[in-house]
Structure formats: C-alpha cells, structure tokens
Amino acid sequence: MRHFEQELEVLKGKLLEMSALVESAVYRSVRGVVERSEELAQQVLKTETRVNQLEIEIDDMAISLLALQAPLAADLRLITAAIKINNDLERMGDLSVNIAQSAISLVREPVIRPLIDIPHIAGLAQGMVRKALDAFVNRDAELARSVLASDDAVDNMRTASYHELISFMESNPQQIPQALHLLSVVRNLERIADHSTNIAEDVLFLVKGIDVRHHNEERTAMVQT
C-alpha cells in the first residue's frame, strides 16, 4: 500500500509539472501576440516536446496503476481524473503552440485596433486555466465551480471579437491576412477556456464524485448554491 501511495504522489507530481509548463505556455503565447515578441513565441515552441513527453509518461503510469493496483473509491477517481486532465493539458499546450505560431506571423505586422480585445479574452482564459489547476491541486470544489461560471463570458467575448474582426476585414481588405491570424488566436483562446472547463468538471468529479458534464441546468444550480 505504501508503494501505491508513493506512485500516486509521483503521478500527481508529473501532473503538476505539466500544469506549470502549460500555464506558462498559455501566458507566453499571448504575450508573444500582444508584444509582437518572437522570442516569447519560440519559448512556447521549445516547451512542446516536454509537454508531449509528460503526456505519455502520465498516461503510462496511470494505466499501470489501474491495471496492477485495482484502486477503489477516491483513488480510482483520482487516477481517472488524472488521465482526463492530462489529455486536456496536452491539448492546451497544442493550442498555445498555435497561438505562438500566429505571434511569429504577426511580428512584423502593424498593430490593428481589434487587438485591444485579445488581451481581455486572454486574461479571462488564463484566469480559468489558473483557477482550474489550483482547484485540482487543492481539491477545491468552490474554485472549480467558479471556472464553470466563467465559460459563458469567454464565449460572449469570442463572438464579439469575431464580429469586430470580420467588420474590420470588410473595411480593410489589405489587412485580411493579419485579421485572420487574430481570429485564430481568439478561437484558440476560447478552446483553452473550454479545456479549463473540462478540468474543473473533472475536479468536481474527483472531490464530490459528481458528473456535471453537459448538464447545464444542474451546473447552474450548483454554481448558485
């Protein structure tokens, strides 16, 4: 049993390392866009290899624990949540790479007005990432609920930014390539927020043993209580 507990600690440690790398990648990729910094964008690209390596290590370790230890109750939920969170973190890492690649393409382009909204969307998305990961580390159901409550705000801002950028392209056809990169950044930020929501749902499953996926009415009731 002691060996099993040690293995669980190693598993959680790897998840924490991956979480830190992904949170940093999200931050740097967005700063790369806002500051037109190729250096920050390249740092995100260099991180991808380690994130991918950790994804494989975490999956292998979690599957081994399930197969060899036959965990029950809370330990089973932890390992199951770890597998799902691992997948969401890897996808968030990929989305950060997408944003970093857009940043590199935008380095030599002039700043256009719709960029004003991207830092705001990024701030909301990054806040969701941070809260979701903190909720996992601290097994904090209330913090996880706050992440679920933020999802609609990001969706609304994404829609507003889409409309603004499309209008901008209609008025400034020469700036269409740059605006398309910004549309991609907004879309990737929204998807990062979605994966943060997934992690928050997994935390609620881990801590409370409840499944809130796809149940909007129950989710709303839970946030309000």
C-alpha positions as CSV (number, residue, x, y, z in Angstrom):
1,M,0.0,0.0,0.0
2,R,2.9,2.4,0.8
3,H,4.3,1.8,-2.7
4,F,0.9,2.6,-4.2
5,E,0.7,5.9,-2.3
6,Q,4.2,6.8,-3.4
7,E,3.3,6.1,-7.0
8,L,0.2,8.3,-6.7
9,E,2.4,11.1,-5.4
10,V,4.8,10.7,-8.4
11,L,1.7,10.8,-10.7
12,K,0.5,14.0,-9.1
13,G,4.0,15.5,-9.3
14,K,4.1,14.9,-13.1
15,L,0.7,16.4,-13.5
16,L,1.8,19.5,-11.5
17,E,4.9,19.8,-13.7
18,M,2.8,19.6,-16.8
19,S,0.3,22.1,-15.4
20,A,3.1,24.6,-14.8
21,L,4.5,24.2,-18.3
22,V,1.1,24.6,-19.9
23,E,0.1,27.6,-17.8
24,S,3.4,29.3,-18.7
25,A,2.9,28.4,-22.4
26,V,-0.5,30.0,-22.5
27,Y,0.9,33.2,-20.9
28,R,3.9,33.4,-23.1
29,S,2.0,32.7,-26.3
30,V,-0.5,35.5,-25.6
31,R,2.3,37.9,-24.6
32,G,4.0,37.0,-27.9
33,V,0.9,38.2,-29.8
34,V,0.4,41.3,-27.7
35,E,4.1,42.4,-27.6
36,R,4.9,41.1,-31.1
37,S,7.7,39.0,-29.5
38,E,9.2,36.2,-31.5
39,E,11.4,35.3,-28.5
40,L,8.4,34.5,-26.3
41,A,6.7,32.6,-29.1
42,Q,9.8,30.5,-29.6
43,Q,10.0,29.7,-25.9
44,V,6.5,28.2,-26.2
45,L,7.6,26.0,-29.2
46,K,10.5,24.7,-27.2
47,T,8.3,23.7,-24.3
48,E,6.1,21.5,-26.5
49,T,8.5,18.5,-26.5
50,R,8.5,18.2,-22.7
51,V,4.7,18.6,-22.6
52,N,4.2,15.8,-25.1
53,Q,6.7,13.6,-23.2
54,L,4.9,14.2,-19.9
55,E,1.6,13.3,-21.5
56,I,2.9,9.8,-22.4
57,E,4.6,9.3,-19.0
58,I,1.4,10.2,-17.1
59,D,-0.9,8.0,-19.3
60,D,1.5,5.1,-19.0
61,M,1.8,5.5,-15.2
62,A,-2.0,5.9,-14.7
63,I,-2.8,2.9,-16.8
64,S,-0.3,0.8,-14.9
65,L,-1.8,1.9,-11.6
66,L,-5.2,0.9,-12.8
67,A,-4.1,-2.4,-14.1
68,L,-1.8,-3.5,-11.2
69,Q,-3.3,-1.9,-8.1
70,A,-7.1,-2.1,-8.8
71,P,-7.7,1.1,-6.9
72,L,-11.1,1.9,-5.3
73,A,-13.2,4.9,-4.4
74,A,-11.3,8.2,-4.1
75,D,-8.0,6.7,-5.5
76,L,-9.9,5.4,-8.5
77,R,-11.4,8.8,-9.1
78,L,-8.0,10.5,-8.8
79,I,-6.4,8.3,-11.4
80,T,-9.4,8.6,-13.7
81,A,-9.3,12.4,-13.3
82,A,-5.6,12.4,-13.9
83,I,-6.0,10.7,-17.3
84,K,-8.6,13.1,-18.4
85,I,-6.8,16.2,-17.1
86,N,-3.6,15.0,-18.7
87,N,-5.4,15.0,-22.1
88,D,-6.8,18.5,-21.6
89,L,-3.4,19.8,-20.6
90,E,-1.8,18.4,-23.7
91,R,-4.5,20.0,-25.9
92,M,-4.0,23.3,-24.1
93,G,-0.3,23.0,-24.9
94,D,-1.1,22.4,-28.6
95,L,-3.4,25.4,-28.6
96,S,-0.6,27.6,-27.0
97,V,1.7,26.5,-29.9
98,N,-1.0,27.6,-32.4
99,I,-1.1,31.0,-30.7
100,A,2.7,31.2,-30.7
101,Q,2.8,30.4,-34.4
102,S,0.3,33.2,-35.0
103,A,2.5,35.5,-32.9
104,I,5.5,34.7,-35.1
105,S,3.5,35.5,-38.2
106,L,2.3,38.8,-36.7
107,V,5.8,40.0,-35.5
108,R,6.4,42.4,-38.5
109,E,2.8,43.4,-38.9
110,P,1.4,46.8,-37.6
111,V,-0.9,46.6,-34.6
112,I,-4.5,46.9,-35.5
113,R,-7.3,48.2,-33.3
114,P,-9.2,44.8,-32.7
115,L,-6.1,43.6,-30.9
116,I,-7.4,45.6,-27.9
117,D,-9.9,42.8,-27.1
118,I,-7.5,39.9,-27.3
119,P,-5.7,40.7,-24.0
120,H,-9.1,40.9,-22.3
121,I,-10.2,37.5,-23.7
122,A,-6.7,36.1,-22.8
123,G,-7.0,37.4,-19.3
124,L,-10.3,35.6,-18.8
125,A,-9.0,32.4,-20.3
126,Q,-5.7,32.5,-18.4
127,G,-7.7,33.1,-15.2
128,M,-9.7,30.0,-15.9
129,V,-6.6,28.0,-16.5
130,R,-5.1,29.1,-13.3
131,K,-8.2,28.5,-11.2
132,A,-8.8,25.1,-12.8
133,L,-5.3,24.0,-12.0
134,D,-5.4,25.5,-8.5
135,A,-8.7,23.7,-7.9
136,F,-7.1,20.4,-8.9
137,V,-4.0,21.0,-6.7
138,N,-6.1,22.0,-3.6
139,R,-9.1,19.8,-4.4
140,D,-11.2,23.0,-4.2
141,A,-14.8,22.4,-5.4
142,E,-15.8,26.0,-5.0
143,L,-12.9,27.2,-7.1
144,A,-13.8,24.6,-9.8
145,R,-17.4,26.0,-9.8
146,S,-16.1,29.5,-10.4
147,V,-14.4,28.2,-13.6
148,L,-17.6,26.8,-14.9
149,A,-19.3,30.2,-14.3
150,S,-16.6,32.0,-16.4
151,D,-17.1,29.9,-19.5
152,D,-20.1,32.0,-20.9
153,A,-18.2,35.2,-20.5
154,V,-15.4,33.9,-22.8
155,D,-17.9,32.7,-25.3
156,N,-19.6,36.1,-25.4
157,M,-16.3,37.9,-25.9
158,R,-15.3,35.5,-28.6
159,T,-18.5,36.2,-30.5
160,A,-18.0,40.0,-30.1
161,S,-14.4,39.7,-31.3
162,Y,-15.4,37.7,-34.4
163,H,-17.9,40.3,-35.4
164,E,-15.4,43.1,-34.9
165,L,-12.7,41.4,-36.8
166,I,-15.0,40.5,-39.7
167,S,-16.2,44.1,-39.9
168,F,-12.5,45.2,-39.8
169,M,-11.7,42.9,-42.7
170,E,-14.6,44.2,-44.8
171,S,-13.3,47.8,-44.3
172,N,-9.6,47.0,-44.6
173,P,-9.1,44.2,-47.2
174,Q,-5.4,44.8,-47.2
175,Q,-5.3,43.7,-43.6
176,I,-7.2,40.4,-44.0
177,P,-4.1,38.1,-43.5
178,Q,-3.4,39.7,-40.2
179,A,-7.0,39.7,-39.1
180,L,-7.3,36.0,-39.9
181,H,-4.3,35.3,-37.6
182,L,-6.1,37.3,-34.8
183,L,-9.3,35.3,-35.5
184,S,-7.2,32.1,-35.0
185,V,-5.8,33.5,-31.7
186,V,-9.3,34.2,-30.4
187,R,-10.5,30.8,-31.4
188,N,-7.6,29.1,-29.7
189,L,-8.1,31.1,-26.5
190,E,-11.8,30.0,-26.5
191,R,-10.7,26.4,-26.8
192,I,-8.2,26.8,-24.0
193,A,-11.1,28.1,-21.9
194,D,-13.2,25.0,-22.9
195,H,-10.4,22.7,-21.7
196,S,-10.1,24.6,-18.5
197,T,-13.9,24.0,-18.0
198,N,-13.2,20.3,-18.6
199,I,-10.6,20.2,-15.9
200,A,-12.9,22.0,-13.5
201,E,-15.6,19.4,-14.2
202,D,-13.0,16.6,-13.5
203,V,-12.1,18.3,-10.2
204,L,-15.8,18.3,-9.2
205,F,-15.9,14.6,-10.1
206,L,-12.7,14.0,-8.1
207,V,-13.8,15.9,-5.0
208,K,-17.5,15.4,-4.9
209,G,-18.0,12.3,-7.0
210,I,-20.5,14.1,-9.2
211,D,-20.6,14.4,-13.0
212,V,-21.7,17.8,-14.3
213,R,-20.8,17.4,-17.9
214,H,-23.5,18.5,-20.4
215,H,-26.0,19.2,-17.7
216,N,-26.3,23.0,-17.9
217,E,-29.3,23.3,-15.5
218,E,-27.7,21.2,-12.8
219,R,-24.4,23.1,-13.4
220,T,-26.1,26.5,-12.9
221,A,-27.8,25.3,-9.8
222,M,-24.5,24.1,-8.4
223,V,-22.8,27.4,-9.0
224,Q,-25.6,29.3,-7.3
225,T,-25.5,27.1,-4.2
